């Protein structure tokens, strides 16, 4: 058995069969072939999709009890069976968070020994067949899309000696059950060269996310869509498959940042197949491309936005003609550039559909798809906006029902879990089949696409998300549901006037604004963060400290993009002004006047004092305020020290020393003590106390309880993985948190002639 694991790890890298058997046996190779081809989205899934999950069977919100999947008495030697299925079938996705499983064992067809026996780190992106991006960890969610076919049966057993009765461990396992008689070859004990080649193709397709199909009849369009008008930009007769298209939309004569973003919902995209009266795709342009309210660069297998170009690679078949229409409901005329590829029809036609819907909380779930007939569901884009001041909307589960059956095809464990995140998300991510493209308190926008885990239906399909646990949250949801149908039908969208397409009034939007900037700059999207700042300035023309700060921050983003020379004049102008932000511009100018100059900034969820080499640096007690000071540092060994007294139950401390060449943050290399050292705050030695290494305490802002930040111009100093926490729980007496003392040594090397 261990030999099989070595074979897996020796493989380097990852296209037709797991969901689409056609006479040939379903194998690991055929499943991988499907995953490498975008055309697989449109194929006919023969099997029936399902999901095993830890959702609360009582209807409550205790969705993280792994014990709901474990049979009573099946707890010998800390080995727990969490999945048991009869074949023929295939496991298509495994997702978990906070499940302390040291090993995962997969038993096939009644065999006494597992064919797959791996640790959790390997299963979720550790190498071999389990390599990224097919498997991995994103925003605290662990996912594995490696297909695991089985002929007769499969059992999944975890070894979890640290699993406790009160553990909050979440698990979802998607699977496909094939009709009786389907030929399936179980996951092989040895990996052949052809399977390795299929694995490599998946790795290439998923890593580049550039699967544009074969060359076919190519068309193009360039023209204007006037206000309150529409234009047919694509027309095709006969049969074929629209394998890909690209769109570029720009407002005529230039426009403001705000107006440019409004185009995303002002423009409606429609597709009609076979001259049916009503469109099968009827969606605002931005929503279709996972950009509901802001332009956001991202890449996935079927959809992308890059270089101001929207790209769709969903295959769209038609038997008797196709029409593509853009309708402009807004006040501004737009220019459209489009190119596309149409291939001759080569197989049975499935018709692509996309439905837009929006709803406000009213004690009932939000409907993503509700349709009649036969087809298969391939995913959605969802925007969730809580207006009750909490993240509780993300506690809502997704529920998928098919063919009028009373039971759900699957029942999820929380909104972010469906999108392969966890714990209200921790950082943006965009991957081939799932991503979080926006996060700000209390708003998230996310997508997930289904390939091998597509949900087949024969009579009807209903996909919905709860508004929080039992629909008790207040807020707004909008979505695009993507599916294929055996015959073209109406998308079923109801698109209101452009005034009604906006979010609900956001009473916390300004307070939460900085949190969305942190998310964007953390992934290096400085241009988008800059544009968000400038849009804020446009929308708050009366000015004020926040507006002034964000105008200066936009310039700081531009510095990251184009260099210091591009913004020096702006910094100098703001420094001359008599307002609260001029000091920040002066600090930025001062910092750039010498390689020995640094900016030190910190804040805490508590009262703190911070020192550099024993000298006062910054101090504060307001977590929303970032305290910054400039200082000069010569080559040699230096010491940062800080003492933090807790003021709340969730205490944290975050600091950054911005230097020319490298930054020092609270991400690593820190030590802590729970008693005041002698010689504090210099404390070059141990100071008569025990210093411990800070481990397993990294966090990022914003957090569930900390999302309000006073705007400032110090880009990159609050957004990294640099947050210390959980130290104060053990620092006091009688379970009362006490003061924690922190220190971090670092060295500045002698600069070579000429400096940096």
Secondary structure, DSSP 8 states (H G I E B T S, - for coil): -HHHHHHHHH-------SS--SSS-B-HHHHHHHHT-GGGGGS---SEEEEEE---TTSSS-TT-GGGGS-TT--GGGEEEEEEEESSEEEEEEEEES---SEEEEEETT-SS-SEEEEHHHHTT-BTTB-TTTEEEETTEEEE---EEESSEEEEEEE-TT--TT---EEEEEEEE--TT--B----SS--HHHHHHHHHHHHHHHH-----S--EEEEEEEEE-TTEEEEEEEE-SSEEEEEEEEEEEETT---HHHHHHHHHHEEEEEEETT-SS-SEEEEHHHHTT-SSS---EE-SSEEEETTEEEE---EEESS-EEEEEEE-SSS-EEEEEEEEEE---S---EEEEEEEEEE-SSS-EEEEEEESSEEEEEEEEEEEE-SSSSGGGG--EEEEETT-SS-SEE-S-HHHHTT--TT-SS-EE-SSEEEEEEETTEEEEEEE-STT-EEESSEEEEEE-SSGGG---EEEEEEEEEEESS----------GGGGS----TTTTTTHHHHHHHHHHTT-HHHHHHHHHHHHHHTTT--HHHHHHHHHHHHHHHHHH-GGGTHHHHHHHHHS-STTHHHHHHHHHHTT-TTEEEEEEEESEEEEEEETTEEEEEES-TT--EEEEEE--SEEEEEEEEEEE-SSS-EEEEEEE-SS-EEETTSS-EEESS--TTTTT--S-TTS--EE--S--B-SSBTTB------S-TTSSSSS-EEESSGGGSSBTTB---EEEEEEEEE----TT--
